Amino acid sequence: MKNVWIIARKELRTYFTAPIAYVVIIVFSVIIGFFFWSILMWFNNQSMQMAQNQYYYSQININQMVYQPLFNNMSLILLFMLPGLTMRLFSEEKKIGTEELLFTSPISVWQILFGKFVAALFVLLGMLGLTAILSVFAFLYGNPEVVPILIGYFGLFLIGAAFIAIGIFFSSLTKNQTIAAELTFGALLFFWVINWASNFAEGFWKDVLNYLSFFQHFNNMTLGILDTIDVIYYLSFVILGLFLTHWVIQSRWRR
């Protein structure tokens, strides 16, 4: 574990000595802040209109009306932002010529891989943590349930971790950071398209497409429903992404 933390700290220093982490975090926070404020203002207007009818007013649910669309928007924005976070993790090592030094060091490939993965996860946690501050306004305008919000953020962390693992894999394939980012974005976009395509499928294929879609598994979590099947799904992608990355590296630097 000591070597993992050494690599993780090195990557975190690299993230924050270069502008990439600041750009990703600031852009993500600004976009999500705009979405949150827009949704919250819409919810406030709807609440005032529904207050005129006792039945409709009793149906108001700030978690479903504010947080469900917010979490869906956040998952989509992560799809656009995280490739920029992962593109340099291994590509940069190739580009600046430190790859040989890194993989011939006493640190194992798995330790290097986990260290880089953990560093990206910390940045992801920072991104999500900053947006959680926005919930102060939700409690000012209403009385949301805390547990569904926490489950929603847990789901965002899982989907983000899966995105990062896929991004790390593509970063290990090329020394060109732009190509790594584009490949990652293309792969993640494919799983978003699967979610869209499932609306037009029927029977067996509809079930298959729904299961493969990142965003279909996230739907329950936006409602505060935690299903072990969804958790296992995201963890499977994390394991697969890291395993493929390890295999790519090992094929070049056998120990």
C-alpha positions in Angstrom: 0.0 0.0 0.0 2.9 2.3 0.7 4.0 2.2 -2.9 0.4 2.8 -4.1 0.3 6.0 -2.0 3.6 7.1 -3.3 2.4 6.9 -6.9 -1.0 8.5 -6.0 0.7 11.5 -4.3 3.0 11.9 -7.3 0.0 11.9 -9.7 -1.9 14.4 -7.5 1.0 16.8 -7.4 1.2 16.5 -11.2 -2.5 17.2 -11.5 -2.4 20.3 -9.4 0.9 21.7 -10.7 -0.5 21.6 -14.2 -3.8 23.4 -15.1 -5.7 20.2 -16.1 -7.2 19.4 -12.7 -8.2 23.0 -12.0 -9.8 23.3 -15.5 -11.8 20.0 -15.1 -12.9 20.8 -11.6 -13.9 24.4 -12.3 -15.7 23.7 -15.6 -17.5 20.8 -14.0 -18.6 22.9 -11.0 -19.7 25.8 -13.0 -21.8 23.7 -15.4 -23.4 21.7 -12.5 -24.0 24.9 -10.6 -25.9 26.3 -13.5 -28.0 23.1 -13.9 -28.7 23.0 -10.2 -29.8 26.6 -10.0 -32.0 26.3 -13.1 -33.7 23.1 -11.7 -34.1 24.6 -8.3 -35.7 27.8 -9.7 -38.1 25.6 -11.8 -38.9 23.6 -8.7 -39.6 26.8 -6.7 -42.0 28.0 -9.4 -43.7 24.6 -9.6 -44.1 24.5 -5.8 -45.8 27.9 -5.7 -48.3 26.9 -8.5 -49.0 23.5 -6.9 -49.6 25.1 -3.5 -52.9 26.3 -4.8 -54.1 22.7 -4.9 -53.7 20.6 -1.8 -53.6 17.3 -3.7 -50.9 18.4 -6.1 -49.0 20.1 -3.2 -48.9 16.8 -1.3 -47.2 15.2 -4.4 -44.2 17.5 -4.3 -40.9 15.6 -3.9 -37.7 17.7 -4.1 -35.6 14.6 -4.4 -37.4 13.4 -7.6 -38.0 16.9 -9.0 -34.5 18.4 -8.3 -32.0 15.7 -7.6 -33.1 13.0 -10.1 -32.6 15.3 -13.1 -29.5 16.9 -11.5 -27.8 13.5 -11.0 -28.6 12.5 -14.6 -27.1 15.7 -15.9 -24.0 15.2 -13.7 -23.5 11.7 -15.0 -23.6 13.0 -18.6 -21.2 15.9 -17.8 -18.8 13.4 -16.2 -18.8 11.5 -19.6 -17.4 14.7 -21.2 -15.0 15.8 -18.4 -13.3 12.6 -17.2 -11.5 11.7 -20.5 -9.6 15.0 -19.9 -8.6 13.8 -16.5 -7.4 10.3 -17.5 -5.8 11.0 -20.9 -2.3 11.8 -19.5 -2.0 9.1 -16.8 0.1 6.7 -19.0 0.3 8.6 -22.3 2.4 11.3 -20.7 4.9 8.7 -19.4 5.4 7.5 -23.0 5.7 11.0 -24.4 8.3 12.3 -22.0 10.3 9.0 -21.9 9.8 8.1 -18.2 7.8 4.9 -19.0 10.9 2.7 -19.0 12.2 4.1 -15.7 8.8 3.7 -14.1 8.2 0.1 -15.2 11.7 -1.1 -14.5 11.5 0.3 -10.9 11.0 -2.0 -7.9 7.3 -1.0 -7.8 5.0 -3.5 -9.4 2.8 -2.8 -12.3 -0.3 -3.3 -10.2 0.9 -0.8 -7.6 1.6 1.8 -10.3 -1.7 1.2 -11.9 -3.6 1.4 -8.6 -1.7 4.5 -7.6 -2.7 6.4 -10.8 -6.3 5.1 -10.4 -6.5 6.3 -6.8 -5.2 9.7 -7.7 -7.9 10.2 -10.4 -10.5 9.0 -7.8 -9.4 11.7 -5.4 -9.9 14.3 -8.1 -13.3 12.9 -8.8 -14.2 13.0 -5.1 -13.2 16.7 -5.1 -15.4 17.4 -8.1 -18.4 15.7 -6.5 -17.7 17.2 -3.1 -17.8 20.8 -4.4 -21.2 20.2 -6.0 -22.5 18.7 -2.8 -22.2 22.2 -1.3 -25.0 23.2 -3.5 -27.4 21.1 -1.5 -27.4 23.9 1.1 -29.8 25.8 -1.2 -32.0 22.7 -1.6 -32.5 22.6 2.2 -33.3 26.3 2.2 -36.1 25.7 -0.4 -37.4 22.4 0.8 -36.8 19.4 3.0 -35.0 16.8 0.9 -34.3 13.3 2.2 -30.6 12.8 2.9 -30.2 9.1 2.2 -31.4 9.2 -1.5 -29.0 12.1 -2.1 -26.1 10.1 -0.6 -27.1 7.1 -2.7 -27.2 9.3 -5.8 -23.7 10.6 -5.1 -22.5 7.1 -4.4 -23.8 6.2 -7.9 -22.0 9.1 -9.4 -18.8 8.0 -7.7 -19.2 4.4 -9.1 -20.0 5.6 -12.6 -17.1 8.0 -12.4 -14.8 5.2 -11.3 -15.9 3.1 -14.2 -15.2 6.0 -16.6 -11.7 6.5 -15.1 -10.8 2.8 -15.4 -11.8 2.9 -19.1 -9.9 6.1 -19.6 -6.8 4.6 -18.0 -7.0 1.7 -20.4 -7.0 3.9 -23.5 -4.3 6.1 -22.0 -2.1 3.0 -21.8 -2.5 2.3 -25.6 -1.0 5.5 -27.0 1.5 8.3 -26.2 -0.8 10.9 -27.7 -3.1 12.3 -25.0 -5.6 13.7 -27.5 -6.1 10.3 -29.0 -6.4 8.7 -25.6 -9.1 11.3 -24.6 -11.0 10.8 -27.9 -10.9 7.0 -27.6 -12.2 7.2 -24.1 -14.9 9.7 -25.0 -16.0 7.5 -28.0 -16.2 4.4 -25.8 -18.3 6.2 -23.1 -20.5 7.8 -25.7 -21.1 4.3 -27.1 -22.6 3.2 -23.8 -24.7 6.3 -23.7 -26.0 5.5 -27.2 -26.9 2.0 -26.0 -29.1 3.6 -23.4 -30.9 5.6 -26.1 -31.1 2.7 -28.5 -32.8 0.5 -25.8 -35.9 2.7 -26.1 -36.4 1.4 -29.6 -35.6 -2.3 -28.9 -38.0 -5.0 -27.7 -37.8 -8.3 -25.9 -34.4 -9.9 -25.5 -32.4 -7.1 -27.1 -34.0 -4.5 -25.0 -33.0 -6.3 -21.9 -29.4 -6.8 -23.2 -29.1 -3.1 -24.1 -30.5 -2.0 -20.8 -28.0 -4.2 -18.9 -25.0 -2.9 -20.9 -25.9 0.7 -20.5 -24.0 2.7 -17.9 -26.9 5.1 -17.5 -29.7 2.5 -17.1 -28.0 1.1 -14.0 -27.7 4.6 -12.7 -31.4 5.4 -12.9 -32.3 3.5 -9.7 -29.6 5.4 -7.8 -31.0 8.8 -8.9 -34.2 7.7 -7.1 -32.3 6.6 -3.9 -32.6 2.9 -4.7 -29.4 0.9 -4.1 -29.3 -2.4 -5.8 -26.3 -4.7 -5.5 -26.7 -5.7 -9.2 -25.9 -2.1 -10.2 -23.0 -1.8 -7.8 -21.5 -5.1 -9.2 -22.0 -3.8 -12.7 -19.9 -0.7 -12.2 -17.3 -2.6 -10.2 -17.0 -5.1 -13.0 -16.2 -2.3 -15.4 -13.6 -1.0 -13.0 -12.0 -4.4 -12.7 -12.1 -5.0 -16.4 -10.6 -1.6 -17.3 -7.7 -2.1 -14.8 -7.1 -5.7 -15.9 -6.9 -4.7 -19.5 -4.5 -1.9 -18.7 -2.3 -4.3 -16.7 -2.3 -6.7 -19.6 -1.3 -4.0 -22.1 1.5 -2.8 -19.8 2.7 -6.4 -19.1 2.8 -7.2 -22.8 5.4 -4.5 -23.2 7.2 -4.7 -19.9 7.2 -8.3 -18.7 8.8 -8.8 -15.3 
